[in-house]
Amino acid sequence: MPAPSATYAFLGPEGTFTEAALLKVPGAGQATRLPASNVNVALDKVREGSADAAMVPIENSVEGGVTATLDAIATGQELRIVREVLVPISFVLVARPGVRLQDVKRVSTHGHAWAQCRLWMDAHLPGAEYVPGSSTAAAAMGLLEDDSHYDAAICAPLVAQEQPGLTALAEDIGDNPGAVTRFVLVSRPGILPERTGADKTTVVVPLPEDRPGALMEILDQFASRGVNLSRIESRPTGQYLGHYFFSIDADGHLCDARVADALAGLHRISPATRFLGSYPRADHQETAVEAHTSDGAFEAARAWVEGLQP
């Protein structure tokens, strides 16, 4: 885990939900923070050593996995997730002073934010054109540029509050008031966070071959050992059509016998399996473990097998 004096990269610019997630990390408020234009740039800062860790979004309760992050950590120099942070998400529509809601023809924001405000936009600005932005804050700050080619932006309330050149045209425009985004703090491989009993393990598993039962064989490594999966998503590897990897979150820690045994099974059938880390759950929800999948049960089973040998 990076020290309080560490340097952190995050999906910027300042004022993004990602920075809000980073500021929940102890010591991050006093640490050096480096905004990055996209997820790949943030993670590359960690890989090259100019940042000790990076905060990036990985999952949204409305839109699911953040594909840019899932793809970026699945390839290249290995990285480790050391912490997760949950941030409630709310949105405002901002513009320059003098712009009225009826004047808005083009709106910029991040793709996930646009998806979470689609119903509001259809109801209040049905003819508005979407202009993709690298982040919600970047879209809002772009309005302050002389050559801005859109009229309004969807962003976090904090951006509108801190920028005198912006005014809020509408507040709480998200379609789902309970929306939450999950962020992960990613560092270079090192000492694992300690097991807490309320942990999560993330792995990337390439599909060994496209055949009937291949996915079932992967899932059975977890099911047969009593390991619950909280997320599983397929992503194309980009090599050719039909070639996928699976990004998986499992309940438990690498130090749990059932999780370690499941990962060993995964490696046997898919040697390119990538371990992305074991870390505490943000919701602190302890994992329910059945008696026959406890560490004690695994130890007893191994001792029994060893005792069978003459």
Secondary structure, 3 states (H helix, E strand, C coil): CCCCCCEEEEECCCCCHHHHHHCCCCCCCCCEEEEECCHHHHHHHHHHCCCCEEEEEEEECCCEECHHHHHHHHCCCCCEEEEEEEEECCCEEEECCCCCHHHCCEEEECHHHHHHCHHHHHHHCCCCEEEECCCHHHHHHHCCCCCCCCCEEEECHHHHHHCCCCEEEEECCCCCCCCEEEEEEEECCCCCCCCCCCEEEEEEEECCCCCCCHHHHHHHHHHCCCCCEEEEEEEECCCCCCCEEEEEEEECCCCCHHHHHHHHHHHHHCCCCEEEEEEECCCCCCCCCCHHHCHHHHHHHHHHHHHHCC
